[in-house]
C-alpha cells in the first residue's frame, strides 16, 4: 500500500467532481488546515481553505468535505531525495594530495598545484630556507669558500 500524501496548510488543490459531486464547477482551494479530528466515512476528509479566483486571490473561506482520491495537488510535493556527492572531485583530491606531498617535502609548488589561480606560493619554511641560501651565497662570494651545510 502506498503512503497517502498529507494535506497541509498552504497546499493548492484543484477540486472537481472526482473530489465531490458538489464541484460541478471545478474550484481551486488554498488549504488553511486539514480537519483530521472530525469522524468521516473511509476515504473522505474535511478541509478548511480559501476558494481562489482566476488571479489566485481568496474570494471565500470554506469548509469542504472531499474524497481524498479525488484531490489534485497544484503545488509540488515534497522534494525527491538528492543523491549525495563527494566533497571533492577525484581531480581535486589528487591535487590536494600533491600539495600535501609538496609541503612535506618543503619544496615550492608550481602554478598548476593546489594554489591554482592564486599562483605559486612557497610554504613558510621554504621562504626562510631561500633567504638563508642567499646569505650563504653572499658569504661564499666574499670568502670564495663554500661553507659545509
ABEGO torsion letter per residue (X at the ends): XBBBBBBBBGBBBBBBAAABAABABBBBBBBABBBAABBBBBGBBBBBBBBBBAAGBBABBBBBBBBAAABBBABBBBBBBBBBBBABBAAAAAAAAAAAAAAAAGBBBBAABAAEAAEBBBBAAAAAAAAAAAAAAAAAAAAGBBBBX
